[in-house]
Amino acid sequence: MHLVSFALSIALILVCAISSVMDFTHNEDVVASMDRFGLPSRFEVVAGLVKSAAALGLLAGLFASGHHGRGFPTTLVAWCLVAYFVVAVVFHVRAHDSAKEMAPSAGLLVLSAVLAVTASVG
């Protein structure tokens, strides 16, 4: 489980960091999604802050756990990401998005849930 938690932590750190940059720079795909969801443009910054905090929290969890990606900080951040991506999937469903448009959020929801479980085991 150590390797799974470590690998998922690294993957989610990278995804959250890259995604937050896209939010902060008002990437056209992000802007289009927010418009489709009926969210104000300032929400891009909020989403970017949440994902930046998640990336930093997961990174802190790696250092706090001796680089194996397990323990309370990682578990807490992973469950917060689960909640974030549940909300993202709900927004996609409400916008009648296709499975292709929903896949990234749904996939990250699953990865976050697996990390939350593996980080809390043992």
N, C-alpha and C positions, 0 to 999 in steps of 0.2 A: 504493500500500500504506500510505502514511502515514495517509490518511484512514480506511481500514479499521481499522488498529491503534488509532488514536485513538478512533474510535467504539466499537469493541468494549471498549476499556479503560474508557471512561466507563460503558458499559452494565453491564459486570461489576462495576465499583466500586459502582454504585447497587444492583444486585441483591444483592451480597454484604453491603453495609451494611444494607440493609433486612432481609435474611434473618437476619443476625446479631442484630438487634434482636428479631426474632421468636423466635430461639433463647433469648436472654437473658431475655425476658419470659414464657417458657413458653407461647407461643401454643398454643391448643387443637389446631390442626392439626399442629403440630410434635410435641406430646406424643402425639397419636394415632399419628403415623408412628413415633416412637421405640418406642411400645408394640408396634406391629405388627412392627417389626424385631427386637423382643426385646432392645432396648438399654436400659441403666439411664438414669434421668432425668438423671444428671450428664453424660451424653453431649451433652445439649442445650448445655451450657456449653462443652464442648470444640468442638462444631461451630461455635458462635458465635465462639469465639476464632480458629478456623481461618479463618472467613470474614472476620472483622475484620482479621486479619493480611493476608489476600489483598487486601482493599480498600485497606489502607494501602500494601501493596507495589506494587499497580498505580498508586496515586497517586504514590508515590515514583518509579516507573518513568516516569511522564509528565514529572515535573520533571527527572529525570536525563537524559531523552532530548530535552529541548528541546520538550516538549509535543506530540510526534508519536506517542508510544506504541510506540516501537520500542527495541530494545536488550536487554542482558542482564537487567536487573531485571524488565522486563515479560515476557520470554521465560521466565525462571525461575518467576515467579509463575503464569503461564499454564499451564505444564506441571504445576505443583503442583495447580492447579485441575482439570486434566484427570484427574489421579490421584484427587483427591477425588470428582469426579463419576462416575468409573468405579466407585468403591466405592459411591456412592449408588445407581447403577443396579443394581449387583449386589444390594444390600439390597432394592431394589424387586422384583427378579426372585425372590429367595428368599422374599419375602413374598407372592408370587403377585399383585402389584398389577396393576391394569389399565393399558393404554397411557396412558389419561388421567392416572392417578396418577404414572406414570413420566415423562411428557412433559417436565415442567420440568427434572428432572435430566438427561434425555437431551439436551434442547435446550441446556442450559448446558454440557454436555460438548462438544457440537459447537462452540458459540461459543468456549469456552476453547481447543479444539484449533485453530480457525481463528486465534485471536489468537496462540497459540504459534508457528504457522507464519509469519504475517505479521509478527510482531514480530522474528523472527530473519532475515528476508529483507533483503538490501541493507544 
